[in-house]
Amino acid sequence: MSERHATIASRVGLHARPAAIFAEAAAELAEQHGLEVSIAPEGTPAEDALDAASILSLMGLGAAHGDRVVLRAEGAGAEETLDALVAILETDHDA
């Protein structure tokens, strides 16, 4: 299983707009590569991670600016998918 750590860059955290941008990208990339992508606060066991393509799950994380999260995926294309999703999380969509 591949995993990446990311720091939430949006000034007000992973709220509606950044969460929607991220969830849409996660859904598209996961479908394109036939993957399931999960997200969780750093330090959370893999079995407690949430669906990264679900905006409700993302909003439920309550991730604030500067919080660290871990993304996980397994299968062909996982590395590229996670790299792209980390780039989204580490971009300030509130600028």
N, C-alpha and C positions, 0 to 999 in steps of 0.2 A: 504494500500500500504506500502510495506517495503522499507526502504531506508538506505543507508550506505554512509558515507563520507570517502574519501580516499585522501591521499597526493601523488602526482606523484613523484616516487622515481628515475626514470631513469634520469641520469645526463643531458641529452639533451632534456628531456621532452618526451611527447607522440608523438614521430616522427615515421617514417616508421616501424622499427623493433618492438619496444614495442607496437605500435598500431596494428600491424598485429597479434602479440601474443595474445593481449587482445581481438581483434575482433573475432578471431578464437574460443577462449574459450567462449566468450559471445554467439556466435552463437550456439556452441555445447550444452552449458548448457541451453540456452533458448529453444532449440529444445527438449532436453531431458525432460524438465519439462513443456513444452508448455507455456512458458512465453515470454513476451516482456520486454526487459531490456533497460532502457534509461540511458543516462549520460549527465551531464551538469556541467558548472562551479558552484561552491557553490554560493547559493543565487539566482540562476535562477529558475523561476517558473516551475513547473512540465510540464505545457503545452508547454514550449519552449525547453524541453530536446530533445536530439538526440538519434537515434538508436545506442545502444552500440555495435551492431554486424556489423556496417558499418564502414569499415576502412576510407572511405571518410569523414564521420561524425567526426570520431576521429581526423583525421588530421585537419579538419576544426576548431576543438576546440582551437587549438593552445596552448594546455596545456604545460606549462614549468615545469622544475624541481621545486618542492616545491608548485606548485599550488594545490588547493583543489578542488575536484569535488564531485558531489553527484550522486550515482547510485540508480535507483528505479526499482522495479518490483512488480508485484502483482500476487498472486496465490500460489498453493502448490509448495513447493521447492524454493520459493523466498529467504528465509533467507539463505539457504545453497548456493544458486547461488550467491547472493551478497557477502557473506563472501569469497567465492573462487575468485571472481573478484577483490575484494579489495586487497586480497593477491597478485594478479598479478600486480596491479597498484603500490603497495607499495614495489615492488621488483625492484632493479636497474638492468635492462636488458642490460645496457651498461657496466657493470663491467667486 
